[in-house]
Amino acid sequence: MNSRQGNSKDPKNPVYVQAVTRALSILTSFTGDDDYLSLAELGRRTGLHKPTVLRLARTLAQSAFMVQREDGAWRLGPRTGWIGSRYQAQFDVNDCLEPILQELSSATGESASFFVYEDNVRICLLRSEGPQGIRGHVRSGELLPLERGSAGRVILAALGQSGDVYDKIRRDGYQATRGEYAAGAASVSAPVYGARGSVLGSVSISGPIKRLTFALLEKHAPHVKRAAGQISYELATVTPASLRSTWHP
C-alpha cells in the first residue's frame, strides 16, 4: 500500500503520509471522558482494523504517546501532555487573560472559557472552573465546532456569516444557547477582536441546562460582553496571524 497520497504539484491536493494520519486518528479518538480504550473500541472509532491499530499504538508507545494497560487497553501517554503544555506556553498572554476569566467566573458563578478561532474550529485555550459549572464539560486544548454552541456562533457572526441568527448576534453582541452543542449544557458568549477588528475568538460562560434558563443567561450576558471587551483590549495589537505564531512553534 502506498503511504503517500495526493499530488505535491497541486496545492489543493497536497501529499500526506497515510500512516501519520492514521496514528493521529488514534490519538484524537480519545474524548474528555476516556481514561482507557480497548483495542476494539479504538478500531471502531478510527475505522481501522485492529491489527493496524495495534501496530500504530505500539509505535506510539515507543515514544510515550500511548501507554498500554495489563489487560490490553490503551490510554494517552505523558508525551501528549507535554505537547499540550507547549501549545499553551506559546500563547504568551495567559497571565493577563486568566484574571479576566476568573473575575467572570466569580461574577456569574459559572465556568468561563476563552476560545481561539483557527481555520474551521474553536480551541479552548483557557478555562476557569466555576463553583456551579459542569466540570469536564469543556477542557483546555479541546477542539470544538463553530456551527454549534454560542461560543462558535458568535465567532461566525463576527466573521460575517449570513442569516437572521447571525444578524441578531451582531446586533446584540452576544448569543445564548441551551443544549445546542451538548445536551446538558447552556452557555452565553461574546466575540473577541484583535488589531483592526480582526476576529480572534470568543469568551463564554457555561453551566447545566437545568439551572441556566434563557432568562439567567440573558442576565449574565453583560458580564460576558464586558469580559470579551477586556480581552479584546488586552489583545488590541494582535492579529490572527501573529497570535497563532505565538503559540505554534
Secondary structure as UniProt FT lines:
FT   STRAND          4..5
FT   TURN            8..9
FT   TURN            11..12
FT   STRAND          16..17
FT   HELIX           18..27
FT   TURN            28..29
FT   TURN            32..33
FT   HELIX           39..46
FT   HELIX           50..62
FT   TURN            63..64
FT   STRAND          66..68
FT   TURN            70..71
FT   STRAND          74..76
FT   HELIX           78..89
FT   TURN            92..93
FT   HELIX           94..108
FT   STRAND          111..118
FT   TURN            119..120
FT   STRAND          121..128
FT   TURN            131..132
FT   TURN            135..136
FT   TURN            140..141
FT   STRAND          143..145
FT   HELIX           150..158
FT   TURN            159..160
FT   HELIX           164..172
FT   STRAND          175..178
FT   TURN            183..184
FT   STRAND          185..193
FT   HELIX           195..197
FT   STRAND          199..208
FT   TURN            209..211
FT   HELIX           214..234
FT   TURN            235..237
FT   HELIX           240..247
//
